[in-house]
Amino acid sequence: MKVLKVLFEVSNEMWTGQIVQRDDGKYVVRHEGVLTCPAWDRAGINGPYWKTVAVCDTFDEAMTVVIDDGWPGTK
């Protein structure tokens, strides 16, 4: 079983972005929201539907991806 530790999260009513750490020590930058949810599950009953933006070796590298991507509250 994969265990993901949430280290950073930004969200609003329609979107959530996270940096999570995997078991192997890598950092995953991901987000989910209304645009990642398929049309047949708009209520998110079978979700969430995470989209991976990047897999990084360090937390600082992951934060750089978040800032460059323009996540709310990071600039």
WODABEL-V186862 format. One record per residue. SS is DSSP state (@ for helix, = for strand, . for the rest). Layout:
# WODABEL-V186862
ss
SS
SS
This chain:
# WODABEL-V186862
ss
.
.
.
.
=
=
=
=
=
=
=
.
.
.
=
=
=
=
=
=
=
.
.
.
.
.
=
=
=
=
=
=
=
.
.
.
.
.
@
@
@
.
.
.
.
.
.
.
.
.
=
=
=
=
=
=
.
.
@
@
@
@
@
@
@
@
@
@
@
.
.
.
.
.
.
